[in-house]
């Protein structure tokens, strides 16, 4: 595993600026929050003539407390943080379009799905189809229709193409067939239905969008590999990693362990897909080695609570739930190791934030990080609690290694994985696809 596990950036070549006007792009985010708010800001700053179509944009008359109460009702704590970002005040009036009803209908379907006997996949398919259908009337003039996978249905992609736009479908997780094969036994073991499957009507819609595009834009070489393995043309898939906020760069300054207790950190949803069960098993092994530690989990851990309580190290696991992203920085600074043994991602933004902060990171190849084993992270096999134990033991007893991995990772992210890098890479893609210049080539960033 000494060789580079993940290359960095893939783009389309373009000629030098030919003085043409800004490219007109309509960015359709689909429903939910994901990364498109930050992407929109990066593309705007890169000089793109941007229009954004998204879900509900709350009125400024609604206070954060009211929005958060709504979030609590629908199972989305801290809803105001994401909703406020949707306002995109840097865009001119009329260029940030909110389609509230599809999101409201989807939310109601998901809340009442048991009573009306509709599956999560069917509910999601209906909501996203309605979103695509409603977006059609806003697709009269773009040169590029950049759409999140799943939001191109309902005639959206067809309408944009009919109106002369080039299509870029944006997909940010491994192919659902990969996820199904990887996770099937995990969910059966837990007695839970699996959500990832191309037989699921929502994921069928997602894959249809991925097939019905001029270019498939993904956020890691790992994701690309899962599509190529399932017959997608590698020459139509472009990789551009997402960015990390500048205020996360270099937060970690001290690498000595205080009070002889190593502080481990996990951020994001802590569940089956994230490798939570294997992490707990690995930590039980670590405890037998005589290592004193505490694992802090920031994010929803409801899926993992059952086997955490049954574990022998439950008293060493601190579940703090959701916290705002700004509050995350103090935990990144105070922790000793970040551990993220996911079984399937796109490119985990939370793990990239940890790398940016300078924490030594233990993760899997399936996390999709732009990382080199032994240089800026420790990359371990998925579903392997012994490998988790060994990696954490190695870092817990080697301050020099913690410092070297953390500082090298922080330098890499700060130099090559800023949001401005993302904006420049995707703008390059827009220029190439609309001006039909040169072909796809690999261009690893240093």
Secondary structure as UniProt FT lines:
FT   STRAND          10..12
FT   STRAND          24..28
FT   TURN            34..35
FT   HELIX           36..45
FT   TURN            46..47
FT   STRAND          49..54
FT   TURN            60..61
FT   HELIX           64..74
FT   TURN            77..78
FT   HELIX           79..85
FT   TURN            86..87
FT   TURN            89..90
FT   TURN            93..94
FT   STRAND          96..98
FT   HELIX           100..111
FT   HELIX           113..116
FT   HELIX           120..135
FT   HELIX           136..138
FT   STRAND          144..148
FT   TURN            149..150
FT   TURN            153..155
FT   HELIX           156..162
FT   TURN            163..164
FT   STRAND          166..171
FT   HELIX           176..190
FT   TURN            198..199
FT   HELIX           201..211
FT   STRAND          215..218
FT   HELIX           221..228
FT   TURN            229..231
FT   HELIX           234..236
FT   STRAND          237..239
FT   HELIX           246..248
FT   TURN            249..250
FT   HELIX           258..260
FT   STRAND          262..267
FT   TURN            272..275
FT   HELIX           276..288
FT   TURN            289..290
FT   STRAND          293..298
FT   TURN            302..304
FT   HELIX           305..310
FT   TURN            312..313
FT   HELIX           314..316
FT   STRAND          317..319
FT   HELIX           325..334
FT   STRAND          337..340
FT   HELIX           349..357
FT   STRAND          360..364
FT   HELIX           365..367
FT   STRAND          372..373
FT   TURN            374..376
FT   STRAND          377..380
FT   TURN            382..383
FT   HELIX           385..396
FT   HELIX           399..416
FT   HELIX           419..435
FT   STRAND          440..442
//
